[in-house]
Amino acid sequence: MKQWIFSLSLLCVITSCDQKANSSQKDELQISNPFDSVNSLIKESPSESILYFKRAIIHYDNKDLSSSLSDVGRALKLDSSNADYYLLLSNLKLLSKQSRESKDALLKAYKVEPGNLEVLLRLGEIYMLVEEYESSFRYLNEALKVDIHSAMAYRLKGFNYKYAGDTVNAVSSFQTAIEQDPQDYDSYLQLGLLFSVPLKPIAIDYYNNALKVRPTSLETMYAKAMHLQQIGESRSAINLYNDMIKLNKAYFNAHYNKGFIYLEQLSRYDSSSQAFTDAITNGPKDYFQALYNRGLARERAKDFVKAEEDYRLALQMNPQFDPAAQGLTRLGK
């Protein structure tokens, strides 16, 4: 499933709105408790839309989405010509899994302020998510007319091309995004993934650059380790999986992949069995694949009793799992 690439920058929204507030209101909002401050101002000026919007943001920050939605609705009733209000409404609708309503709010923001960069970027993204690539490109190209240096616009075009199966243009767009923003983590990661498919060595460079931006990114560490594993750099892959486990012991895929390397590439069956045990301990409840592979490691280590136990447990979890049945046949069971 495609994920929402970026979130609403409420800090920027607040800054934008502060420019619209009069100086006396801004002075009063410096009180230590912003919620009490804005409530006090609403009592004094109940027809000021910006005050409800400010309170909506406070509710949003407190994860009170219902109250935030109520207040942004009040703000829009008082002033339906503010794109920032629609942006917040769109975000709230998206968090409530109402993607159509989220898109509708963005389209209203676009009608109010067609040159708003954030509105254009988010429209480009939401149309990408529903695979309406032509509409997505339209808004992203409009965004680039507003800001030719927008790394986000190029990055989103890269995702568009990737999801549409156009790898060449996806690579070009992600590379352009990096030219605009050398700290663009997502573009580095995507380039690493795209070059990992044909196992190009340059993929490692992109993964390394992504890790310079986010040194503890488990998703990038895992992608890099998988690449190393696939090209036969077994020791380097294991070292990276160990680094991941230090950061998150419950990352069961790292345990599993370690087990696989020990099993198939290094023939270290005791180490393999232990790694698969760790995967079983930290993985899903019915991790029959890890059980089978632990059984296979034990079989190759000639521990046939425990191998049989693992194969039978794997079959209990998934009676249709033929490799476990074949394992029992090899053991003469």
VEXLOTOR-773015 format. One record per atom (N, C-alpha, C, O): residue in one letter; y, x, z. Coordinates in steps of 0.02 Angstrom, whole numbers, plus 50000, padded with zeros to 5 digits. Example, Ala and Ser with C-alpha at 12.3 -4.5 7.8 and 13.67 -1.06 7.14 Angstrom:
% residues 2
A497165066050390
A497755061550390
A498355066050390
A498345071250423
S498885064250354
S499475068450357
S500025064550394
S500575067050402
END
This chain:
% residues 333
M499415004250000
M500005000050000
M500625004450000
M500665009350037
K501105002549959
K501725006449957
K502125005050020
K502144999450045
Q502435010050045
Q502815009450107
Q503555009150091
Q503785011550040
W503945006150138
W504675005950133
W504925013050142
W504805016050194
I505285015750092
I505445022850091
I505995024750139
I505995030250166
F506465020250150
F507005021950196
F507215015750235
F507055010150214
S507565016750290
S507775011050331
S508535010650332
S508885015350315
L508775004950353
L509485003650355
L509815008450403
L509595009250460
S510355011650381
S510725016250424
S511235012250463
S511805011150441
L511025010150523
L511475005950562
L512085009750587
L512615006850596
L512005016350597
L512575020250618
L513125019950566
L513715019250583
C512935020450502
C513435020150449
C513745013250446
C514345012550434
V513325008150457
V513585001350456
V514095000350511
V514624997350501
I513935002950571
I514395002350627
I515055005850611
I515595003250625
T515005011850581
T515605015550564
T516025011650515
T516635011350522
S515685008650465
S516055004750416
S516414998950449
S516984997450432
C516064995650495
C516354989850527
C516914991750575
C517414988150582
D516844997450607
D517374999650653
D518035000450616
D518564999550646
Q518005002350552
Q518615003050514
Q518964996350505
Q519564996150494
K518574990950510
K518854984350500
K519104981250566
K519504976550565
A518874983950621
A519084981150685
A519774983750704
A519964989250685
N520144979650742
N520814981950762
N520744986950819
N520224987250852
S521264990850831
S521234996450877
S521094994150948
S520754997650986
S521354988350968
S521244986151037
S520514984551049
S520254985851103
Q520184981650998
Q519474980251005
Q519074986651011
Q518604987151050
K519254991650971
K518884997950973
K518975001351041
K518505004451067
D519575000751069
D519685003751135
D519245000451187
D518955003751230
E519204993751184
E518814990251233
E518074991651227
E517704991451276
L517854993151165
L517144994451154
L516915001251178
L516325003051173
Q517385005151205
Q517195011651232
Q516925011051303
Q516705015951332
I516935004951331
I516665003851398
I515925005751397
I515595005051345
S515655008051454
S514985010851456
S514445006051433
S513955008151404
N514524999551446
N514024994751425
N514264991051364
N514664986451370
P514044992951304
P514294989951243
P514134982451237
P514514978651208
F513564980451265
F513374973351261
F513874969051299
F514104963951274
D514044971051361
D514534967351400
D515214967451365
D515584962551367
S515374973151335
S516024973751302
S516094968851244
S516594965351238
V515584968651202
V515624964351143
V515594957051164
V515904952851132
N515214955451216
N515194948551241
N515884946351265
N516104940751252
S516224950951299
S516894949451323
S517374948251265
S517784943651267
L517314952251214
L517754951451155
L517604945051118
L518064941751092
I516964943051115
I516794936851082
I517094930851118
I517324926151086
K517104931151184
K517424925751222
K518164925151207
K518434919651203
E518484930851197
E519194930951182
E519334928951110
E519834925651095
S518874931051063
S518994929750992
S518344927250960
S518024930850923
P518164920950973
P517524918350949
P517474917450874
P516934915950848
S518024918250838
S518004917350765
S518004923950728
S518074924050667
E517914929550764
E517904936150732
E517174937850712
E516754939250755
S517044937750648
S516364938850624
S516094945750642
S515494946550655
I516534950650641
I516304957550653
I516014958350723
I515574962550733
L516244954350771
L515994954950839
L515274952550844
L514864955550879
Y515114947250809
Y514414944850808
Y513974950050773
Y513394951050792
F514254953150722
F513874958250687
F513744964250732
F513184966950733
K514244966250770
K514154971750818
K513604970050869
K513184974150885
R513624963850893
R513114961850942
R512424961550909
R511924963050941
A512404959450845
A511774959350809
A511474966350805
A510864967150811
I511894971350796
I511654978150793
I511384980450860
I510874983950864
I511724978450914
I511474980150981
I510794977050993
I510344980351019
H510714970650974
H510064967450981
H509544971050939
H508974971950960
Y509744973050879
Y509284976650834
Y509044983050866
Y508454984650865
D509514986850894
D509334993150927
D508874991950987
D508454996251003
N508944986151018
N508514984351075
N507864980951053
N507474978651095
K507754980650987
K507154977650958
K507094970150972
K506544967350972
D507664967050983
D507684959750991
D507884956850924
D508464955150912
L507384956250879
L507534954350810
L507764947150805
L508184945450763
S507504942850847
S507694935750845
S508434934950861
S508794931350826
S508664938250915
S509374937750933
S509814941050881
S510364938750867
S509574946550853
S509954950050801
S510044945550740
S510584945050711
L509504942250721
L509524937650664
L510004931950676
L510374929850631
S510004929350737
S510444923850755
S511184925950749
S511594922250723
D511334931950774
D512024934250773
D512264936050703
D512844934750686
V511834939050662
V512054940650594
V512154934150555
V512564933850509
G511764928950573
G511864922450541
G512554919650559
G512884916750517
R512754920450622
R513424918150643
R513964922050606
R514454919150583
A513864928550600
A514354932650564
A514434930350492
A514994930050466
L513874928750459
L513904926650389
L514224919750382
L514534918350331
K514144915550431
K514474908950428
K515234909750430
K515604905950399
L515454914750468
L516164915950474
L516444919950416
L517024919150398
D516024924250386
D516254928350331
D515654929950286
D515244934350302
S515614926450231
S515044927350185
S515194932350130
S514844932750080
S515724936350139
S515934941050087
S515844948350109
S516124952850078
N515444949450161
N515344956150187
N514644958650170
N514154955950195
A514604963750127
A513954966250106
A513544969250164
A512934968950164
D513894972150213
D513544975050270
D513134969850308
D512594971350333
Y513404963850312
Y513054958550348
Y512394956850312
Y511874956050343
Y512434956450246
Y511834954850207
Y511324960550211
Y510724959350210
L511574966750215
L511114972450221
L510704971950286
L510104973050286
L511044970350340
L510694969550403
L510214963650400
L509644964050423
L510434958150370
L510004952250363
L509374954050322
L508824952050338
S509474957950269
S508914960050228
S508414964050268
S507804963050263
N508664968650308
N508224972850348
N507834968650398
N507234969650408
L508164963850430
L507834959550479
L507294955350446
L506754954450474
K507434952750387
K506944948750351
K506344952950331
K505774950650334
L506474959150312
L505924963550293
L505484965050353
L504864965050348
L505794966250411
L505404967650471
L505004961550493
L504494962150526
S505234955750473
S504874949450488
S504374947750433
S504084942350432
K504264952650388
K503784951850333
K503974946150286
K503544942750258
Q504624945150277
Q504874940150231
Q505214943850173
Q505834944050169
S504804946750129
S505084951150077
S505514947350027
S506014950050003
R505334941150011
R505744937449964
R506434936049992
R506934936749957
E506464934050056
E507104932750088
E507504939150094
E508124939150089
S507154944750105
S507494951250108
S507824952850041
S508394955050039
K507454951749987
K507734953049920
K508324948449906
K508824950549877
D508264942049926
D508804937249914
D509444939449950
D509994938849922
A509374942050010
A509964944450047
A510284950450011
A510894950950008
L509864954849983
L510134960549947
L510494958249883
L511014961049866
L510224953249850
L510554950749790
L511234947549806
L511704947949767
K511274944449864
K511924941749885
K512414947349901
K513004946949885
A512164952649931
A512584958449944
A512834961449879
A513404963549874
Y512384961749830
Y512564964449764
Y513104960249730
Y513554962949699
K513054953749737
K513554949249708
K514234950249741
K514744950049708
V514224951449806
V514844952549843
V515144959349827
V515754960049817
E514704964549823
E514954971349814
E514474975049767
E514044978849790
P514544974049701
P514074976849653
P514074984549650
P513604987449623
G514584987749677
G514614994949676
G514394998249741
G514495004249750
N514094994349786
N513864997049851
N513235001149840
N512724998449820
L513275007649854
L512715012149841
L512085010249879
L511545010149850
E512155008649943
E511565006949983
E511235000549957
E510625000149956
V511634995749937
V511354989549909
V510954991049846
V510404988549837
L511234995249802
L510894996949740
L510245000649752
L509744999349720
L510265005349800
L509655009149815
L509115004649843
L508525005249826
R509305000149887
R508804995849918
R508534990649869
R507944988849873
L508954988349824
L508694983949772
L508214987749727
L507694985149707
G508384993949710
G507934997949671
G507264998849704
G506744998749671
E507274999649769
E506645000649805
E506244994249811
E505634994249800
I506564988749828
I506184982649839
I505864980149775
I505314977349776
Y506204981249718
Y505894979349654
Y505324984049636
Y504834982149604
M505384990349657
M504834995049647
M504214992849686
M503654993149661
L504324990549748
L503774988649791
L503384982749763
L502784982149775
V503724978349726
V503374972649696
V503194974049623
V503004969449586
E503244980349604
E503024982849538
E503414979749481
E503154979049426
E504044978049494
E504504975949440
E504924981949422
E505514982349440
Y504614986649386
Y504924993149375
Y505554992849333
Y506024996749345
E505584988449285
E506174988049242
E506784986149284
E507324989149276
S506704981349329
S507264979349372
S507434985049420
S508024986249435
S506934988349445
S507044993949491
S507454999349458
S507945001749487
F507255001349398
F507625006549362
F508345004449349
F508805008449351
R508434998049335
R509114995549321
R509574996949380
R510124999649371
Y509364995149440
Y509794996049499
Y509865003449518
Y510395005549540
L509325007249509
L509375014449525
L509835018049477
L510195022549497
N509825016049414
N510285019149365
N511005017149381
N511455021149371
E511105011049404
E511775009049426
E511995013149486
E512575015049492
A511525014549531
A511675018649590
A511895025649568
A512355028449598
L511575028349517
L511765035049494
L512445035149459
L512765040349456
K512655029449433
K513335029049406
K513845029349462
K514405031749453
V513655026749521
V514095027049579
V514085034049608
V514605036649627
D513495037049612
D513425043849640
D512885047549601
D512295046649613
I513105051749554
I512635055449511
I512215060449551
I511705062849526
H512435061949612
H512075066849653
H511625063549706
H511405066949752
S511495057149699
S511085053649749
S510355055749745
S509995053749700
A510155059949793
A509455062149795
A508985056149804
A508435056049777
M509205051249843
M508775045449855
M508635041649790
M508075039249780
A509135041049748
A509035037449685
A508515041049642
A508075037849613
Y508575047649637
Y508075051349598
Y507385050949630
Y506885050449595
R507375051249696
R506725050849731
R506395044049717
R505795043749703
L506775038749722
L506495032149710
L506275031349637
L505775028049623
K506645034349591
K506425034249521
K505765037949515
K505325036049476
G505695043349554
G505065047049553
G504485042749576
G503955042849545
F504585038949629
F504065034349652
F503915029049599
F503345027249587
N504445026449568
N504355021649514
N503895024249460
N503415021049440
Y504055030349436
Y503655033349384
Y502935034649408
Y502455033549371
K502875036949470
K502205038349496
K501775032049498
K501205032049476
Y502065026549525
Y501675020449530
Y501525017449461
Y501035013949452
A501955018949412
A501845016449344
A501375020949305
A501205019349248
G501165026549336
G500685031049303
G500995036249258
G500645039449220
D501665037049261
D502015041949220
D502125048249261
D502665049149290
T501625052549263
T501655058449306
T502195063349284
T502525066349327
V502285064249220
V502775069149194
V503475067449219
V503825071749245
N503675061149210
N504345059149232
N504405058749308
N504935059749336
A503835057349340
A503845057249414
A504005064249440
A504435065049483
V503675069249412
V503805076249432
V504535078049419
V504855080949462
S504775076249361
S505475077849344
S505965074649392
S506445077849413
S505845068449410
S506305064949455
S506285067849525
S506805068749556
F505685069349550
F505635072349617
F505965079249618
F506275081149668
Q505885083049565
Q506205089649562
Q506955089049561
Q507305093049592
T507215084049525
T507945082949524
T508185080849593
T508725082849614
A507795076849628
A507975074849696
A508055080949741
A508515081349781
I507595085749734
I507625091749775
I508235095949757
I508535099149800
E508415096049692
E509015099749672
E509635096849706
E510095100549723
Q509645090249716
Q510205087149748
Q510185087949824
Q510705088249857
D509585088149851
D509495088749923
D508905093349938
D508325091049937
P509035099749952
P508485104449966
P508085102850029
P507585106050043
Q508305097850068
Q507945095750128
Q507555089250116
Q507365085950164
D507445087550053
D507125081150037
D506365081650048
D505985083250002
Y506165080250109
Y505455080850129
Y505005076750084
Y504495079250060
D505175070450073
D504725065950035
D504595068549965
D504025068049940
S505105071249933
S505005073749864
S504565079949863
S504145080649819
Y504655084449912
Y504205090149917
Y503475087949925
Y503025090449891
L503365083149970
L502685080749981
L502395077549919
L501825078849900
Q502795073349885
Q502535070049826
Q502375074949770
Q501885074149734
L502785080149763
L502635085249713
L501995088949730
L501595090649686
G501905090349794
G501285093449815
G500685089149798
G500185091749772
L500725082749811
L500175078149796
L500045077649721
L499465077549699
L500585077449682
L500495076749610
L500175083049580
L499765082549535
F500365088949605
F500085095049578
F499395096649609
F499035100849583
S499225093149663
S498565094149692
S498015090749652
S497435092649656
V498195085649614
V497685082049575
V497335086649526
V496715086549522
P497715090849489
P497365095849447
P497275102549483
P497095107449451
L497385102649548
L497295108549590
L497725114449566
L497495120149564
K498355112949549
K498815118249529
K499045122149590
K499195119149642
P499065128849586
P499275132849644
P499965131149670
P500105131949730
I500415128849626
I501095127349647
I501115121849700
I501615121249736
A500585117849704
A500565112549755
A500665115349825
A501005112349866
I500365121149838
I500435124249904
I501165125949919
I501385125149975
D501535128249868
D502245129749878
D502625123549899
D503055123849944
Y502485117949867
Y502835111749884
Y502645109449954
Y503065107149992
Y502005110049972
Y501805108250040
Y502145112750091
Y502375110350143
N502195119150076
N502525123750122
N503265121950131
N503535122350186
N503585120050076
N504295118050081
N504375111650122
N504845110950161
A503905107050113
A503925100950153
A503845102550227
A504175099550269
L503415107350243
L503295109250313
L503885113150341
L503975113350402
K504285116350299
K504895119550324
K505385114250348
K505755115250396
V505385108550314
V505825103050334
V505545099450395
V505915097750441
R504895098250395
R504555094850451
R503935098850471
R503385097550447
P504025103850515
P503475108550530
P502855105350560
P502315108250555
T502915099550592
T502335096450624
T502105090150588
T501785085850618
S502265089650524
S502055083750486
S501305083850474
S501045088050437
L500945079350507
L500215079050499
L500015077050429
L499505079450404
E500405072650397
E500205070550330
E500235076350280
E499805076950236
T500745080650288
T500795086350242
T500275091650260
T499975094650216
M500175092850324
M499665097650344
M498985095550318
M498595099750294
Y498835089150322
Y498185086650299
Y498125087450223
Y497605089550198
A498655085750187
A498645086350114
A498545093650094
A498155095150048
K498895098150127
K498825105350111
K498125107750128
K497815111450089
A497855105650186
A497185107750206
A496665105150156
A496195108650139
M496745098950133
M496285096250083
M496305100350018
M495785101649988
H496905102349998
H496965106449938
H496605113049948
H496225115249904
L496725116150005
L496385122550020
L495625121650021
L495255125949997
Q495405116150049
Q494685114750053
Q494395114049983
Q493845116549969
Q494755110549939
Q494495109249872
Q494475115449828
Q494065115849783
I494915120349842
I494915126349801
I494485131849833
I494475137549810
G494135130149888
G493675134849919
G493965139549970
G493635144249991
E494595138249990
E494915142350043
E494705139450111
E495115136750147
S494065140250126
S493775136750184
S494085138750250
S494255134450291
R494165145150261
R494425147450326
R495135145150336
R495325142950391
S495545145650283
S496245143450289
S496275135950302
S496695133650341
A495835132150270
A495825124950281
A495625123350354
A495945119150385
I495125126750379
I494905125550448
I495465127250497
I495585123650546
N495815132850484
N496365134750529
N496905129350530
N497185127850583
L497035126350472
L497545121150469
L497305114750503
L497685111450537
Y496665113050494
Y496395107350530
Y496425108450606
Y496565103750644
N496305114550627
N496355116050699
N497075115250724
N497185112850779
D497555117250683
D498255116250701
D498415108850709
D498785106850754
M498135104750664
M498245097550668
M497945094750732
M498255090550766
I497355097050749
I497005094550809
I497385096450872
I497385092650921
K497715102250871
K498135104150928
K498715099350937
K498915097850993
L498975096950881
L499525092150883
L499285085150901
L499635081350935
N498695083450877
N498425076750889
N497665077050888
N497345076850835
K497375077550948
K496645078250954
K496275072350923
K495705073050902
A496595066550921
A496265060550895
A496295059950820
A496065054950792
Y496555064950785
Y496575064750712
Y495875066050685
Y495695071650669
F495485060750682
F494755061450670
F494595064150601
F494075067350592
N495025062950552
N494885065650485
N494885073250484
N494515076350445
A495295076250527
A495295083550531
A494625086050559
A494355090950534
H494375082750610
H493715084550637
H493175083650584
H492745088050575
Y493195078050548
Y492695076550498
Y492695081850442
Y492165084350422
N493295083550418
N493335088350363
N493105095350386
N492805099050347
K493265097050448
K492995103350475
K492235103250473
K491925108150452
G491945097750494
G491215097150493
G490935097950424
G490415101150414
F491285094950374
F491045095350305
F491065102550279
F490605104750245
I491605106150296
I491665113050273
I491105117350304
I490775121250270
Y491015116450369
Y490475120250402
Y489795118550373
Y489355122850367
L489705112250354
L489065109950328
L488925112350257
L488395115150243
E489415111350213
E489295112350141
E489545118950115
E489295121550065
Q490045121850147
Q490345127950120
Q490155134250159
Q490095139650131
L490055133450225
L489935139350266
L489235139550297
L489025144650324
S488865134050292
S488175133550318
S488145135450392
S487675138850414
R488635133350430
R488635134450502
R488495127750535
R488945123850550
Y487855126350545
Y487635119650562
Y487805117550633
Y487945111750645
D487795122250680
D487985120450749
D488725118650752
D488915113750784
S489145122550717
S489865120950715
S489985114350680
S490415110450700
S489595113250627
S489665106950590
S489485101050635
S489855096050637
S488935101550671
S488715096150715
S489245094650768
S489365088850783
Q489555099850796
Q490055098850847
Q490675095450818
Q490975091050849
A490875097550758
A491455094550727
A491335087150712
A491785083050723
F490745085450688
F490595078450675
F490545074550740
F490725068650742
T490315077650793
T490315074350859
T491025072650880
T491155067150904
D491485077350870
D492185076150886
D492475070550843
D492875066550866
A492265070350779
A492495065050735
A492235058250759
A492605053350759
I491605057950780
I491315051750806
I491675049550870
I491805043650879
T491835054350913
T492175052750976
T492865049850964
T493075045250999
N493215052450915
N493905050450903
N494005045550846
N494545042950836
G493475044350808
G493535040150749
G493405032850761
G493385030650819
P493325029050707
P493195021850714
P492535020450749
P492095024750754
K492465014350774
K491875012550814
K491225013450775
K490745015950803
D491215011350714
D490605011650674
D490675017150621
D490655015850561
Y490745023350643
Y490855028950598
Y490185031650573
Y489965037150592
F489855027650532
F489175029350511
F489165035450466
F488665039050463
Q489715036650429
Q489725042550385
Q489685048950426
Q489325053650408
A490065049150482
A490055055150524
A489365055850558
A489115061450566
L489075050250578
L488405050550607
L487895053350558
L487485057550575
Y487935050950496
Y487465053450445
Y487555060950435
Y487065064650433
N488175063150429
N488295070350416
N488095074650476
N487875080350467
R488185071950536
R487935075750594
R487175076150591
R486885081450606
G486855070750571
G486125070850562
G485915075950510
G485415079450519
L486305076350456
L486145081150403
L486215088350428
L485805092650412
A486745089550468
A486835096250497
A486245097950543
A485985103550543
R486035093050582
R485475094150628
R484825095050590
R484395099050610
E484735091350535
E484135092150495
E484105099250466
E483575102450468
R484675101650441
R484685108450412
R484595113750465
R484355119250451
A484785112150527
A484665116750583
A483955115950611
A483775119250659
K483565111450579
K482865110250598
K482805106950667
K482295107550701
D483325103350687
D483285099350747
D483125092150724
D483555087850723
F482495091150707
F482295085050672
F482325078850717
F482445073250693
V482215079750782
V482225073950828
V482925070950830
V483005064950823
K483425075250840
K484115072750844
K484355070450776
K484755065750771
A484125073650723
A484315071450656
A484065064250644
A484435060050618
E483445062950664
E483175056150657
E483595051150696
E483735045650672
E483785052950756
E484205048450797
E484855046650761
E485055040850760
D485175051650731
D485805050350696
D485705045950635
D486095041450622
Y485175047350597
Y485055043250538
Y484925035950557
Y485155031350524
R484545034950611
R484395028050633
R485035024550658
R485135018650644
L485445028250694
L486075025250718
L486525023450659
L486835018150659
A486555027750609
A486955026350550
A486715020050515
A487115015950492
L486045019150511
L485765013250479
L485865006950520
L485935001450493
Q485885007650586
Q486045001850628
Q486744999350613
Q486874993350612
M487205004150602
M487895002250589
M487974999550518
M488364994950506
N487595002450471
N487635000250401
N486945000650370
N486745005850343
P486574995050373
P485884995050348
P485824996550273
P485284998150249
Q486384996050236
Q486374997250164
Q486555004450146
Q486615006050087
F486635008750197
F486845015550184
F486235019750164
F485885022450207
D486125020350099
D485525023550072
D485435030850093
D484865032850106
P485975034950097
P485855041950116
P485505042750183
P485095047350191
A485655038350231
A485315038750296
A484575036950289
A484145040150320
A484425031850248
A483725030050236
A483355035750202
A482775037150217
Q483695039050155
Q483385044650121
Q483275050450169
Q482785054150162
G483725051250218
G483635056450269
G482995055250309
G482615059950322
L482875048950328
L482265047350364
L481655048750321
L481145051050347
T481705047250257
T481145048550213
T480995056050210
T480415058050209
R481515060050207
R481405067250205
R481055069650269
R480665074450268
L481205066250324
L480895068150389
L480195065150396
L479845066450445
G479985061150346
G479325058050350
G479305052150396
G478775050450423
K479865048750407
K479905043050452
K479945036550414
K479985031150444
END
